């Protein structure tokens, strides 16, 4: 089997990987060839051994059966199956919820467990939790538990439901940009449009995303579908190859309305949803791959596990607060094919302006409510690029009126095109998004970082350290909620490791270890931090001002901790400590701290006796 460079690297390093880790994720972009890699791992290291392969969707089982069945004896587990596992086969394919007794037996016997789309693994859910527990308690001592995903992040703020609790390491295999350079993936070309009459502000997102019922009615009332159709009609004519498109919709009502509009333009189109029978779904997808169907309109089912390398246009009609959904959807169009030069991504959902290009996405193994709440600002990413004085991060919004009465509303970067004309409608009628939308320019992490590294040494040099360094107990005991967050940050900065880390897993191991030590100090000192609705960077900034909102006792004690560290560590070390300390303070604010803490990495009961 011909392997790509990144696959060869993983195969070469696999013995050392499994020597160091028992449960790990292999992270690689959509279209990189993770299933091929898994097949090669089985062939080279587990031939003739017992292997369990898990995924969450039946359509994925079909694909895995075809990929692995060529060289191995494969059995697809049925809901009604009973008896012992691996009787006349060596690979068992299943979802996490099928034939539980057979699965339990398979987990105990398996030499290798592979989980496809591993970001779906919930260490606190019904299906995978049981499998994870069985693996830890009854699995073979030398067995491995491997996850495959392009997006290692859980779409939840539940701290007991994070990927780092299911896997002990993330192996970064390849990046989208690396694979574009190797011609394995094609370059995405974004066509983002801001739909002015799509009002998302009033929709409650406390669940972690826009509720589908509220979202779909808002979409249908807006001009979003019209924008998508107009932009698609323009872009399909510019392609050197026949257009083959995938449309991602919020629900069936939006999908059906979209399908109707597409067909009115004499474009061959079909709809695929979770309710579409497997055989019918496969038939439609085959016709789509052959080009007989130009446009496939979907609800959910194409975001994961679907492969059509000829797809050269992605149309996104699903506003979301999930980087996973955005990244997985766009990634489906980036696979290379003969004659395919690029994939046009038409986004009318403001996902591009919220998250940025998928090739630039950053993943967090630990998330929390703030992780998705910040994305409610649909210009979040654009705001991050804006410098204020430099033009390199400025983005323009085209306000040119089109023949159909709507505005072009294409978003593009200033100075990217001649005379700043819009690349879609070729006009110049644009505004500076940052200035026009009045994006939040309040204190951000970059601003706080500058303040911290400027203010702490200055204040510390003027302090009588012998006084302030002894007042830790008093500072904590008398602190209010804001002051507790500031003190938590300072304590974390003083305590957390300054060492460089190799990958996200090591980073979080070091961060959570320091957090656990701080929690132990607080529990042993009978100090409680109440949960807060949000984490405000302003609390830390106020502490740097030494007595504005954060009182002098707490401010000076905290600065005494930080200033002492400044003297004994290099700027690079302090930078690494600062980054981790922000995360720790944020987690303590959001989660709180009490004698009842029972977190996977910290049990308060172990420290109560002390």
N, C-alpha and C positions, 0 to 999 in steps of 0.2 A: 504494500500500500504506500502510495506517495504521500509523504507528510510535509506539512508546511513548517517553516522555520520554528515558529513558536511551539508547535506540537512536538517537533524533534527535541527541543530544549526540555519540555516537560517530561517526555519519555526518558531522556538521558538522566534527568534529575529525580525521577520517580522513586528509585530505591532510597535515596537520602530523604525525600519528602515523607515517605511512610515510616521511615526510621524515627523521624522527629514528631510526626503528627498522626493521630488516629482518626480524627474527625476534621475534615477540612473542605473548603470550597475551592474549586478551580474556576476563576473568574476570567471570562473572555467575552468580547463583544458578540452580539447577535450576528450570525453568519460566519463566525470565525472557524467553525468546525469542531464544536465541543463533543457532538455525538461521535464523530470520527475518532476523536481522541479517546473517548471512553471505550470504543470498540477496540482500539489498538492497545490500550492498557489491559483490557481483558485478555486479548490474544497473547500479549507478551508476558504478563505477570500472573494471570489467573486462569490459564488454559486448563480445562478439566476440573476446575474448582467450582464451588457453589456461589452463585451471584444473584442478588436480588436487586432489581431495578424498579424504582418508584417514580411516579409522576402523578399529577392531579387531574389530568384530562384523558378521556378515552382516545381522542384523536392523536395525542402524543404517544399512547401505547401502540397505536397502529404504526406510527413512524419508527418507533424504537424496535418494534418487531421486525420490520423490513431491514433496518440497519444492522441488527445483531443476528438475525436469522440466517444470514448467508454462511457464517462460519461456526455457528453454535446451535445446540439444541435448546430451543426457546419454548417456554410455556407461558401463555397469557392467563393469569388467574381470573376465574369466573367468580361471581358473587356467591354461587351455590357450592363451590368446591369445598371438599372436606379431606381429611386424611393428612398424612405426612407430606412435607415439602420435598422437592428434588428427588422424586422417585425414579423417573425416567427422563430427566432433563437436567441441565446444569445452570440455566438462566431462567429466573422467574420474573415476569413483568406484572406489575400491579399498580393500582392507585392505593393511597394510604388507608382507604376505608373498606376494601374488599376482604371477604373471607378471613376474619380476624384471627381465627385459630390457626389457619394455614400460614398466615403472615407471621404470627408469633413463632411458630416452628421454624419458618424460613430465616427469621432474624437470628435465632439461636444457632442455626447451622451455617449461615452464610460466611464466606471468606471475604466477601466484598459486598457492600451496599452502595448503590449509586442513586442519587436523587436528582432528577432533571428539574429545571426551573426551581432551583433550591431557595430562591427568595420567598417561595411559598411555604417553606418549612416554619411552622409555628411551634416553638418549644413549650408553649402554653395552651395549645389547641387540642382538639379531640383526637385527630388522626396521627399526626407526626409525633406528638408528645408520647403517646403510647409506644410507638416504634423506637423513639430515642431512649425511653426508659428501659425497654426490653434489651436494646443493644448494650447499654451501659451495664445492666444487671446480669444479662444472660448471654450476650454475644461472645464470640470467640475472642480470646485475649489478643490474638494477632490479626484480627479482622480490621478492615478499614471502612469508614463511613464517608463517602465522597459526594459533595454537592456540585452541580453544574449550574451556572447562571451568568448572565451579563450584568446583572444589577443587584448586588448583595446589600439589600436594604429592605427592612420590613415597613409596610405602610401602616404603622401604628405607633402610638406614643406609650403603649403599655411597656413598662420597663422589665416585665417578666416575659416578654414576648419579642426578644431581640435575637438576631442571628448569631451574635457572638456567644450566646448561651447554648446554641445547638452545635456550633463548630468551634474548634480551637484554633483555627488559622484560616486565612484567606490567601491563596496563592494567586498573585496577579500574573496572568499568563500573557496577555497582549492588550494593546489599546486600539481603539478605532483608528486613530491617526497612523499608528504603525502599520495596520492592515491596509489602509488606503495607499500608503507609500509602496506596499508590496503588491498592489493591484488585486488583493483578495476582496476588498470592499471598494465601493465607488464613493466619490465625494458627494455629500449632500449639498444641494443648492436650495437655500431656504427662501420661501416666498411668504413671509408673515404679513397678515393684514389685521388691523385693529377694528373690530366691529363695534361701532359707536353705540348702537342701540341694544347691545347685549349687556344687560344689567345683572351683574353677579353680586353686587355689594350687599344686597338684602338677604342672600342665601346663607343659612346657618351652616358653618363648616366645622362645628365642634366634633363631628364624627371622624374628621380627618380628610374629608374630601367633599365636593359638592354632591348632595343627595341626588340620585338620578331622577327621581320624580319631579323635584323642583327644577333641576337643570334642563330637562327635556322640554318642559313647557316654556321656559325662558328662551331656549334656542329657537323653537318653532315660532314664537312671537317676534323674534328679531329677524334681521336680514342676513343672518349667518349662512344659511344654506345658499341664498342667492349669491353671496360673496364667493362661496366655495365654487359654485358652478361657473360663475364669470371668470374667476382666476384659472380654473381648470381648462375652460374653453380656450383661454389665451395660451396657457403653457403647453398644452398637448400639441399645438401646432408648431411649437419651436423645437420639438424633439427630432433627432435624426432617425430614431427608430419609432416603430408603432407604439403608441401609448398603451401601457398596461398599469392600471391604477388600483390602489386599495384605499378605501374610505373608512375611517374609524369614527363611529357614532356613539352617542351616549346611551340610547336605548332603541327599542324597536320602532317607536313612533317617529323618532328623528330619522332612523334608517329608512323607513318606508317613504317618508316625505322626500328624503334625499334621492332615493331610487326613482321616484316618480319624476322629479326634476331632471335627473340625468337622462332618462328615457325620452323626455320631451325634446332633448337635443339630438335625438337619433343616435344615441350611443348605446351599444349593447352592454347591458348591466344585469347583475343579479345580487341577491341579498343572502347573507349567511349569518345565522345567529346560533346560540346555544341550543335552540329548539329544532334546528335543522337536522334531520336524521343523518347519521354518519355517512351512509352510502351516498345520499343526495349531496351532502357537503363535499365529499371527495370528488364526486362527478363534476360539480360546479367549479371546484378549485382546479381540477385537471383542464377543464375548458378555458379557465382563466390563464393558466400557465401556457397553454397552446396559443393564446391570443384570440380565441373564438369569443370570449367574453372580455371586453375591455376594462370594465369597472366592477370590482367586487365591493359591495357595501356590507360592513360587518358591525356587529355589536359584541365586543369582547373577545371573540374566539380567534381572531387573527393576531392578537398582540403577542401571543406566545406559541412557539412550536410550529408556526406556519412558514413554509419555505417556497418562495417563487422568485428565483433570481432575475426573472425578466421584468418584475415590477419596477417601473421607473418613475412613478409618481405616487406619493403618499399624500392623502388629503385628511387633515386632522380636524374633526368637528366635535371633539370631546374636551372641553375645558376641564382641567384637573389640577389638584394640588400634589399629585404623585409624580415624582421624577421617574419612578419605575415604569409607570404607564406610558409616559412621554418617551422615555428612552427605548422601551421595548417596541412601541409602535413604529417609531421612525426607523429603528434598526432593521425592521422587516424589509425595507426598501433598499438597503445598502449592499446587498449581495451582488457580486459581479456576475456578468454574463457576456458572451461574445457580442461586441458592438455596443454594449451599454457603457456610456461615458460618465453618467451621473444619475442621481435620483433627485427629482424636484420634490421638495417638501412644502406643500401648501398648508399653512397653519392659519385658520381663522378663529382659533380658540384662545389666542394670546398665550399659548404655552411656550413659544419661542422667546417672547419678551419676558416671560416669568422665569424660566429655567436656563435659557440660553441654548446653544447648539448641543446636540446629544454627544458629540465628540469631546465636549468640554465638561460634561457632568462630573461632579464629585460625589462619591458615595459615602454614607455614614453607617457604620455597623450598629450604632446606637442612635435611635431617634427619640423624639419626645413631642408633645403637642406643639411646641414652638417651631419644630422642624417643618411642619406643614403650614402652620398659621402664617408664617412670614410670606408664603407664596400667594396669599390672598391679594397682595399687591401685584397686579397683573403686569407691571413694568419692573418687577423686582430685579431681574438680571440686568436690564438696561440701566437701572439706577446704580448698580454696582460698577458698571463700566464707566460711568460719568465721573470725570475728574473735577469739573467745575471751571477750571481755567484752561485746561488743554482740550483740543478738539478731537483727540484720538478716540475718545469714548462716546462722542456725541452721535445720537441716532435721530433720524428725521422721520416724520410721519406725513405721507403724501395726502393732501386735502383736495386734490383735483377732482372736480365733479365729472362723473362718467355719463355717457348717453342714457343709461337707465335711471339716472337720478340719484344714484348713490355716489359716495366718494371712493376713490381708489383705496386709500387707507393702507397702502403698503408701507412697511417699516424697513428702512435701510440705513446704512452707515454714512455719515457725512464724509465727503471727500473720496468716496469709493467710485463715483461715476462723474463723468464730465459735467461741469457746472452744477453738480449736485442734482441733476435731473433724475426723476424716478425711473428705475430700470423696467418697471412694468408698464406704465402709461406714457412714459417719455416726456412728462411735463415737469415744470418746477413750480410747485405750489405746496411746499413742505414747511413744517414747523419743527422746532427743536422739542422733542418729546419731554426732555427733562424740565425745560423751562415752562412749557405749556401745561403739563400735567401736575406740576408742583410736587414732584416726587419727594418723599421723605428724606431730607438731608440732615436729620438729627444725628446725634452721636452714633457712629457705627464702630465696628471692631477696629478698623484701621485708625480712626481718630482716637479711640481710647488707648490703643497701643502706643501711639505717639505721646499722648499725655502721660501715660504711666512711666515710660522710659525717660521722659524729661523731668517730671515732677518728683519722683521718688528719690533720686540721688540728691537733688537740691534740698528737699525737706530733711532727708536723713542726715546730711552734713551739718545741719543746724540744730539737731536734736541732742538732748542729754540722754543717751542710750541707757544709762544705768537706771534711770527712772522708768522709762516707758516699757522696756523689755520685761519688767517684772509684773506687769499689770494685766496679763492675759486672762486670768480667772475673772477679775473684776470687769474687764472689757466684755467678755462673753456673757456673764451673768446679768449685766445691765443693758445689753444690746436689744434694740427693737428689730423688727423684721428686716428693714433696709440695712441696718448695721450688721446683722448676722450674715447677709449675703456678702457684704464687703469683707468681713473678717474671714469668711469661708474662702474667698478668693485669695486673700493674703496668706492664709495658712496653707492653702494648696500650692501657691507659688513657692513657699519656703520648703514644702515637703516633697513635691513631686520630682521624679527623676529628670535630670537634664540630658540624659543620654539620647543619642539618635536611635530611632526605631526603624526596623525593617518591615515596612508594610503596616496596614491598618490594624491588624490583629495585635501586634506588639505594642502599637501606640495605645490601644484601648486597655491592654493588660496593665501597662504602666499607669495609665490614668485612673483606672478603677482600683488599683492597689492603693494609690494615694488617697482616693476618696474613702476607701474602707478604713484607713488609718485615722482620717479626720472624724469619721463617724464614730469610731471607737473612742476617741478623745471626748467627743461630745456626750456619748452615752455614759461613759464612765464618770463624767463630770455632771451628770444629770441636767444637761443642756438640750433643749428641744428647739428645732427649727420648724416652724409651721409651713405647710405647703403654700406656695404662692401661685397665682394664676398665670404669671408671666415672669420672665427674667429680664430685668431692666439694667442695661449696661450703665445707665446713669448713676446707679447706686455706687458702683466702683469709681466712676469719675468724681462723684461728690466726695468720696473718701480721699482722693488725691488732692482735693482742695482744702483738706485738713480743717474741718469744722464748719462747713456750710450747712449741709443736711446731715451728714454723718458727723456725730459729735467728736470733740477733740480727743477724748479718751480712746474711742474705737479707731479713729483715723490714725492717731500717732502710734498706737500699739501695732496696728496692721502695717503701717509704713516701716516700723522698726523691724518687723519680720522680713519684709521685702528688701529693705536697704542692706541688711546684713548679708543676704544672699547675693546682692549686686556686687559686693566686695570680693566675694570668693568664687565667682563664676564669670566666664567670658560672655560677651554680648550674644554670641550664638547659643550658648547654653541657656542664658536667661530668656532668649526668644522662644526656645523649645519649652521651657518651664511655663512661660506666660500662656502659650497656646493651650497647654493641658489644664492650667489653672482656671481659665475661662470656662472650659467644659465642666470641670468639677463644680465650680460655683453655680453654674447654670443647673446642673443636675440636683444639687442640694436645695436650690430654690424651688425647682419644679416638684421634686419628690418629697422634700422635707426630710427631717431626721428625728427619730424618736426611739424610745426603748422597745417599741414594738416592731422595729424594722426586721424584715425577713426577706432580704434580697438575695439573689443567687450568689453574690460575691461578698455579702455581709449579713451576719446573723447577730442582732443586738443581744440576744440571750447569752451569747458566748462572753459578753463583756459586762453583764450586769453584776456579776459577783465581784468584779474588780472595783 
